[in-house]
Amino acid sequence: MPAKNEIPVVALVDGSNYLYRAFYAIPALTNSKGFPTNAIYGFTNMLLKLLRELKPDYIVIAFDVKGPTTRHEEFTDYKATRKPMPDDLSPQIPFIKDIIRGFSIPFLEMQGTEADDIIGALAEQASQKGWRTVIVSGDKDLMQLIDENVTMVDTMKDKTYDVAAVKERFGVAPDKVVEILGLMGDTSDNIPGVPGVGPKTAQRLIEEYGSLEEVIQNADNLRNVKLRESFKKYAEQARLSRQLALIR
């Protein structure tokens, strides 16, 4: 528990992100029976390092669950380009969850709901309590949650993202990150965005118009003819892309 008069700090760990990072960070590692243990070993070390260095007052780990999500209902090709989970990773997950239980750390997962949305909901609740939140992940989508009460730590890169760091990366404030992602799409999640719009163009458009919807409404005023036609043709795709990128 935090000391009296100190603002509590809650760490919200993107467990699914952690799983893959642990798995790929350590070369093939097995026990004497040939059972893979690299993700188990890596995840445990990462968790110990986090607890030692961050010293949060509270901590929760969120996981994705196998199966379709609400976003798949909106866009059937959502994350369709992702490779299936490696065969050596899936059997390690139950043991990782046992280790988390051994630390007396709660983990949350919900069928049809992504870990990002669980983290978003908890961050919102923590802010309402006046707590500080540290999101532990390397996922750029979560940067839209950052504000004066919420930061994000990428432990693998030893990088902390606050409002200024998000502006440095995307050229806009955190609350505009979803507008950028809606415009340029996200290949990792197979979010299409608007053809011909990359990071620099997306940044320029949001700086000028403020939101994806305003860009669409002002498509006739765009100086670039190809861009103008793209927004007229792909307006609904752009709106869908923003909706898919939005943490709920």
Buried (B, 14 or more C-beta within 10 A) or exposed (E): EEEEEEEBBBBBBBBBBBBBBBBEBBEEBEEEEEEBBBBBBBBBEBBEEBBEEBEBBBBBBBBBBEEEBEBBEEBEEBBEEEEEBEEBBBEBBEBBBEBBEEEEBEBBBBEEBBBBBBBBBBBBEBBEEEBBBBBBBBBBBBBBBBBEBBBBBBBBEEEEBBBEBBBEBBBBBBEBBBBBBBBBBBEEBBBBBBBBBEEEBBBEBBEEBEBBBEBBEBBEEBEEEEBBBBBEEBBEBBBBBBBBBBBE
